Amino acid sequence: MSDNNIPTDLSYILNEYAEDREQYFNAIAPPIVQTSNFAFKTVDEMRHAFADESSTYLYSRGLNPTVDILRKKLAALDGAEDCLVFSSGAAAIFAAVLANVKSGDHIVSVRKPYTWAQKTFDVILPRFNVTTTYVDGRDINNFQEAIRPNTTLIYLETPNSWDYAIQDLKAVAALAKEKNIITICDNSYCTPIYQKPVDFGIDLSLQSATKYIGGHSDVVAGVLSGSKKMIGKIFNSEYLNIGSGISPFNAWLLIRGLRTLGIRLEKSTATTQKVFDFLQSHPFVEKVLFPFDPSFRQYELAKQQMKGSCGLMTFVIKADTLQQIEKFCESLKHILMAVSWGGYESLIIPKCAGIKPNYFNAAKEEHRMLRLYVGLEEPEYIINDLQQAFEQYL
Ligand SMILES: *Cc1c(COP(=O)(O)O)cnc(C)c1O
């Protein structure tokens, strides 16, 4: 699957790399090879496929030509030798973690990782005698202190997608290498365009492709990138065994999404700055959390390891009651109240939607948090919508 010379030119990766148009009538868009299985001419060819499914088209739970094009492009984007594409980001997390623990092992995870990563650590793995310690990843010493002789895995997510807490990837990777521990980083926030964990020495980089890679809110998928050796090992066991690979059609949608990834990110990033400025100076906003805000606690580290910041930010609204926050959210006319992000449409999630009304406490800053995703609309369109919702709130 992988090339030794990983291309780095973004336009080349998105527009041409891994495509071979002469093979399919010089069609500009690659075909969706919507087949479950592949035929052989000789028994010997079939024997070879049985012996090593990672080298031959046999069955689409393993290799598929449309998925191959996508894999090569996504691995190159990550600066990695190889990658696997899953039917969700959660599936990529599960395969990556499962591949690197056995009974009796210990994991050090950054605190508040993605919900379903945390459920893997808290609910599933304890059944197999694998335990997890959570640390505040903003301080490298916390990793150092949490590591035990049986620690085999360090799990990172930087920045976090609610409070944007950042881990120093280079420092964690160096510490892990010294102790022979595998590192995994959830890179969903940045995408490989703004941050390449593998470049900092992280073993496995993963992201939810549902977000910016797909970009149109119409496909759920996940990516896991790393060395040819590590990805090959996961392909032969977890990937084939769990059977959570992406379908050819969804792979094709992601290839289509990739064509405009650069320009969508640029647009979303530029608009985000304007929306940030608006919220930052709004009298009803107590504070805004955003990693590229010069007053953000880890701004220097953000600048150092991230090339840019995407369209997510969290703001704390001034409110005395739950009803005020509900009124604000329900007054928005264009910004949709929905989970996920990375698509064309702006979205909002109030933290209080995850809190039982009786437990709501306005004194707690966290209860008044709203996570905003800035989509591809014009900045005025988004700002005006927020402004009119603030006015309702009065
Ligand atoms: C969405 C998300 C995931 C999970 O991806 P799915 O494609 O929804 O399974 C993992 N990590 C982060 C940070 C995410 O935002």
The ligand as an SDF file (V2000), in Angstrom:
LIG
                    3D

 15 15  0  0  0  0  0  0  0  0999 V2000
  -16.3190   13.0750   16.0400 C   0  0  0  0  0  0  0  0  0  0  0  0
  -15.1010   12.7340   16.7760 C   0  0  0  0  0  0  0  0  0  0  0  0
  -14.6510   11.4120   16.8980 C   0  0  0  0  0  0  0  0  0  0  0  0
  -15.4330   10.2300   16.4320 C   0  0  0  0  0  0  0  0  0  0  0  0
  -15.6340   10.1680   15.0820 O   0  0  0  0  0  0  0  0  0  0  0  0
  -16.9490    9.5140   14.4340 P   0  0  0  0  0  0  0  0  0  0  0  0
  -16.6540    9.6210   12.9900 O   0  0  0  0  0  0  0  0  0  0  0  0
  -18.0980   10.3450   14.8780 O   0  0  0  0  0  0  0  0  0  0  0  0
  -17.0350    8.1300   14.9270 O   0  0  0  0  0  0  0  0  0  0  0  0
  -13.4620   11.1890   17.5620 C   0  0  0  0  0  0  0  0  0  0  0  0
  -12.7520   12.1970   18.0930 N   0  0  0  0  0  0  0  0  0  0  0  0
  -13.1630   13.4680   18.0120 C   0  0  0  0  0  0  0  0  0  0  0  0
  -12.3310   14.5330   18.6250 C   0  0  0  0  0  0  0  0  0  0  0  0
  -14.3390   13.7840   17.3440 C   0  0  0  0  0  0  0  0  0  0  0  0
  -14.7440   15.0600   17.2910 O   0  0  0  0  0  0  0  0  0  0  0  0
  1  2  1  0
  2  3  1  0
  2 14  2  0
  3  4  1  0
  3 10  2  0
  4  5  1  0
  5  6  1  0
  6  7  2  0
  6  8  1  0
  6  9  1  0
 10 11  1  0
 11 12  2  0
 12 13  1  0
 12 14  1  0
 14 15  1  0
M  END
$$$$
